[in-house]
Amino acid sequence: MPSEALIAPTIWRYIASSLDGLVSLALELSEDERLAIPPVAGANSIATLVGHTLTNVEDNLLGTLAGQDVTYDRQADFDAPAADAGSIEARWAALRARVNAALGPLDDAAVLAPRVHPRRGEVTGLEVLVVTARHAAEHLGQAELTRDWVRSRDEATPR
């Protein structure tokens, strides 16, 4: 009797919700606003947060959880963030489809099995899902604060 597949689809729903919010927020703004960086040490633009978060999902869910071959270049998201609305939207649509297809065959037994994460060592698939959900939600929150800063900055700028 095959195991049920409840864990991955349940947690993926929350990850996808955070990503929907992050991408929607980015698309509300102009390209210049997506590239604006708050004057705070270590802060990033919304374009950087979107690219980095999508790359992280690809690495964790497609690479570590689903065992697909993924080349992870974290620094590329920070060096040259994609700010074009069409590119952001297309990238998220393609990634969503790829993750949906990859998670489909994973039953709960497979999700609970250990695997090797390239930076965390041995973890279960459940841990990969939880870390990915936390990461996506953290960056959605950062993007919301950055959007608020952009709006307040724009409101303070004489026209």
C-alpha positions as CSV (number, residue, x, y, z in Angstrom):
1,M,0.0,0.0,0.0
2,P,1.6,3.3,-1.1
3,S,2.2,6.0,1.5
4,E,0.1,9.2,1.4
5,A,1.5,12.4,0.1
6,L,0.3,15.1,2.5
7,I,3.5,16.7,3.8
8,A,5.0,18.1,0.6
9,P,1.8,19.5,-0.9
10,T,0.8,21.1,2.4
11,I,4.0,22.9,3.0
12,W,4.5,23.7,-0.7
13,R,1.1,25.6,-0.6
14,Y,2.6,27.9,2.1
15,I,5.9,28.4,0.2
16,A,4.0,29.1,-3.0
17,S,1.8,31.6,-1.1
18,S,4.8,33.5,0.1
19,L,6.3,33.5,-3.4
20,D,3.0,34.7,-4.9
21,G,3.1,37.6,-2.4
22,L,6.7,38.3,-3.2
23,V,6.2,38.3,-6.9
24,S,3.0,40.3,-6.8
25,L,4.6,42.9,-4.6
26,A,7.5,43.2,-7.0
27,L,5.2,43.6,-10.0
28,E,3.3,46.4,-8.3
29,L,6.4,48.5,-8.5
30,S,8.4,50.1,-11.4
31,E,11.7,48.6,-12.4
32,D,13.5,51.5,-10.7
33,E,11.6,50.8,-7.5
34,R,12.3,47.1,-7.7
35,L,16.1,48.0,-7.9
36,A,16.0,50.6,-5.0
37,I,18.2,49.6,-2.1
38,P,17.4,51.0,1.4
39,P,20.2,52.9,3.0
40,V,20.8,50.2,5.7
41,A,23.8,48.0,5.9
42,G,23.1,44.6,4.3
43,A,19.8,45.6,2.8
44,N,18.8,44.4,-0.7
45,S,16.5,45.5,-3.4
46,I,13.2,43.8,-4.0
47,A,14.6,42.5,-7.3
48,T,17.4,40.9,-5.4
49,L,15.1,39.4,-2.8
50,V,12.8,37.9,-5.5
51,G,15.7,36.4,-7.5
52,H,17.5,35.0,-4.5
53,T,14.3,33.5,-3.0
54,L,13.3,31.8,-6.3
55,T,16.9,30.5,-6.7
56,N,16.8,29.2,-3.1
57,V,13.5,27.4,-3.8
58,E,14.9,25.9,-7.0
59,D,18.1,24.7,-5.1
60,N,16.3,23.3,-2.1
61,L,13.1,21.8,-3.6
62,L,14.2,20.7,-7.0
63,G,17.8,20.0,-6.1
64,T,17.9,18.7,-2.6
65,L,14.4,17.4,-2.1
66,A,13.6,16.1,-5.6
67,G,17.2,15.1,-6.5
68,Q,17.3,17.1,-9.8
69,D,20.6,18.5,-11.1
70,V,20.6,22.2,-10.0
71,T,23.5,24.6,-10.3
72,Y,23.3,27.0,-7.4
73,D,25.0,30.4,-7.8
74,R,23.8,32.4,-4.8
75,Q,26.0,35.4,-5.6
76,A,24.6,35.8,-9.1
77,D,21.3,36.9,-7.6
78,F,23.0,39.7,-5.7
79,D,25.4,40.7,-8.5
80,A,22.9,41.1,-11.3
81,P,19.3,41.0,-10.1
82,A,16.6,40.6,-12.8
83,A,14.2,43.5,-12.4
84,D,12.1,43.2,-15.6
85,A,8.5,42.5,-14.7
86,G,8.0,40.0,-17.5
87,S,11.2,38.0,-16.6
88,I,10.1,37.9,-12.9
89,E,6.6,36.7,-13.8
90,A,7.9,34.1,-16.3
91,R,10.5,32.8,-13.9
92,W,8.0,32.2,-11.1
93,A,5.5,30.6,-13.5
94,A,8.1,28.2,-14.8
95,L,9.5,27.4,-11.3
96,R,6.0,26.8,-9.9
97,A,5.3,24.3,-12.7
98,R,8.6,22.5,-12.2
99,V,8.1,22.3,-8.4
100,N,4.5,21.0,-8.8
101,A,5.8,18.3,-11.1
102,A,8.7,17.4,-8.9
103,L,6.8,17.2,-5.7
104,G,3.9,15.1,-7.2
105,P,5.7,11.8,-6.9
106,L,7.0,12.4,-3.4
107,D,4.9,10.5,-0.8
108,D,5.3,11.2,2.9
109,A,7.8,8.4,3.4
110,A,10.1,9.9,0.7
111,V,9.7,13.4,2.3
112,L,10.7,12.0,5.7
113,A,13.8,10.2,4.4
114,P,17.2,11.7,4.9
115,R,19.2,13.3,2.0
116,V,22.3,15.4,1.8
117,H,21.9,19.1,1.6
118,P,24.9,20.8,0.1
119,R,25.3,23.3,2.9
120,R,23.5,21.7,5.8
121,G,24.6,18.2,5.7
122,E,22.2,15.3,6.3
123,V,18.6,16.5,6.6
124,T,15.2,15.1,6.0
125,G,13.0,16.3,3.2
126,L,10.7,17.7,5.8
127,E,13.5,19.9,7.1
128,V,14.2,21.1,3.6
129,L,10.5,22.1,3.2
130,V,10.4,23.9,6.5
131,V,13.6,25.8,5.9
132,T,12.4,26.8,2.5
133,A,9.1,27.9,3.8
134,R,10.8,30.0,6.5
135,H,13.2,31.5,4.1
136,A,10.5,32.5,1.6
137,A,8.4,34.1,4.4
138,E,11.4,36.0,5.8
139,H,12.1,37.5,2.4
140,L,8.5,38.3,1.7
141,G,8.6,40.3,5.0
142,Q,11.8,42.0,4.0
143,A,10.3,42.9,0.6
144,E,7.2,44.4,2.3
145,L,9.4,46.6,4.4
146,T,11.5,47.6,1.4
147,R,8.3,48.4,-0.6
148,D,7.1,50.6,2.3
149,W,10.5,52.4,2.4
150,V,10.3,52.9,-1.4
151,R,6.8,54.4,-1.1
152,S,7.7,56.6,1.8
153,R,10.8,57.8,-0.1
154,D,8.7,58.5,-3.2
155,E,6.1,60.4,-1.2
156,A,8.8,62.6,0.3
157,T,10.4,63.4,-3.1
158,P,9.0,66.7,-4.5
159,R,7.5,66.3,-7.9
